[in-house]
Amino acid sequence: IERSAGRAGVNLQLRGEIRPAHSTLLTAPMSGGSDLQIIQLARNGATVHAGEVVVQFDTTLQQRTLEQKQSELKQAESEIDKALAEQRRREQAARTALEQARSAVARARLDLEGADLRPRVEAEHFKLKAADADQTVRELEQKVTAERDAAAADVASARQKREKALFDVRETERLIAGMTVKAPTAGPVGCR
């Protein structure tokens, strides 16, 4: 202990280890089996603020994948439009055939009204013609329903493809975002 004019000074030598009160481990993103290339890395010991880039990995491969997935999404959206157009066309064709059959039923019934004034063979012919026209109408009504259901299934399938493609695009965008590792809090960078 040294003493000089009213002051005392103490020198202590201590050994120990300085550790941070709080540390956060940052890890590399999942690479999906490919090697990751670092294109930017914060210097060891550098102080960073929350949100600053600590590590940036190359996203070239993921960008190509994103472009492919976006193309698949556009194609799926196009398939929906095509399926909807095909649905309208098929339903319209079935409705047109149904209307023609209904007109044939009306003509056959008109012919049938005067059947008692005609010979019996001709009257039977008109009855058969009216029955055939009625049967055709029933079949075409079922066809209209079947066409509507089949087209709706095609549209639903196309929409399902679009949802999968949209999921793939969002997942790839998430992977690309994960290729930039930012500091969650402010502090010094320490590499292990």
MODAZI-V735848 format. One record per backbone hydrogen bond with DSSP energy under -0.5 kcal/mol. CO is the residue of the C=O (numbers start at 1). NH is the residue of the N-H. E is the energy in kcal/mol with one decimal. If there is no record, write none. Layout:
CO & NH & E
CO & NH & E
//
This chain:
2 & 9 & -1.4
4 & 7 & -3.4
7 & 4 & -2.6
9 & 2 & -1.4
10 & 12 & -0.5
12 & 14 & -0.6
17 & 19 & -0.6
24 & 26 & -0.5
31 & 34 & -0.9
36 & 38 & -0.5
37 & 58 & -3.0
40 & 56 & -2.8
43 & 46 & -2.1
46 & 189 & -2.4
48 & 187 & -2.6
49 & 52 & -2.1
52 & 183 & -2.9
54 & 42 & -3.0
55 & 181 & -3.2
56 & 39 & -3.2
56 & 40 & -1.6
59 & 63 & -2.8
60 & 64 & -2.0
61 & 65 & -2.2
62 & 66 & -2.6
63 & 67 & -2.4
64 & 68 & -2.1
65 & 69 & -2.7
66 & 70 & -2.7
67 & 71 & -2.0
68 & 72 & -2.2
69 & 73 & -2.1
70 & 74 & -2.3
71 & 75 & -2.3
72 & 76 & -2.3
73 & 77 & -2.4
74 & 78 & -2.2
75 & 79 & -2.3
76 & 80 & -1.7
77 & 81 & -1.9
78 & 82 & -2.5
79 & 83 & -2.7
80 & 84 & -2.7
81 & 85 & -2.3
82 & 86 & -2.6
83 & 87 & -2.4
84 & 88 & -2.3
85 & 89 & -2.3
86 & 90 & -2.8
87 & 91 & -2.5
88 & 92 & -2.5
89 & 93 & -2.5
90 & 94 & -2.3
91 & 95 & -2.7
92 & 96 & -2.6
93 & 97 & -2.2
94 & 98 & -2.2
95 & 99 & -2.8
96 & 100 & -2.2
97 & 101 & -2.2
98 & 102 & -2.4
99 & 103 & -2.0
100 & 104 & -2.0
101 & 105 & -2.1
102 & 106 & -2.2
103 & 107 & -2.3
104 & 108 & -2.5
105 & 109 & -2.4
106 & 110 & -1.9
107 & 111 & -2.6
108 & 112 & -2.0
109 & 113 & -1.4
110 & 114 & -0.8
112 & 115 & -1.7
114 & 117 & -1.3
115 & 118 & -1.4
119 & 123 & -2.3
120 & 124 & -2.4
121 & 125 & -2.0
122 & 126 & -2.0
123 & 127 & -2.0
124 & 128 & -2.6
125 & 129 & -2.3
126 & 130 & -2.3
127 & 131 & -2.5
128 & 132 & -2.7
129 & 133 & -2.1
130 & 134 & -2.3
131 & 135 & -2.4
132 & 136 & -2.5
133 & 137 & -2.1
134 & 138 & -2.3
135 & 139 & -2.4
136 & 140 & -2.5
137 & 141 & -2.3
138 & 142 & -1.9
139 & 143 & -2.0
140 & 144 & -2.6
141 & 145 & -1.8
142 & 146 & -2.7
143 & 147 & -3.1
144 & 148 & -2.2
145 & 149 & -2.5
146 & 150 & -2.9
147 & 151 & -2.7
148 & 152 & -2.3
149 & 153 & -2.0
150 & 154 & -2.0
151 & 155 & -2.4
152 & 156 & -2.6
153 & 157 & -2.3
154 & 158 & -2.2
155 & 159 & -2.6
156 & 160 & -2.1
157 & 161 & -2.0
158 & 162 & -2.1
159 & 163 & -2.4
160 & 164 & -2.1
161 & 165 & -2.5
162 & 166 & -2.8
163 & 167 & -2.3
164 & 168 & -2.5
165 & 169 & -2.3
166 & 170 & -2.5
167 & 171 & -2.7
168 & 172 & -2.3
169 & 173 & -2.4
170 & 174 & -2.1
171 & 175 & -2.2
172 & 176 & -2.4
173 & 177 & -2.3
174 & 178 & -1.8
175 & 179 & -0.5
176 & 179 & -1.2
177 & 180 & -1.3
179 & 57 & -3.0
179 & 181 & -0.6
180 & 182 & -0.6
181 & 54 & -3.1
181 & 55 & -1.8
183 & 51 & -3.6
187 & 48 & -3.0
189 & 45 & -3.5
//
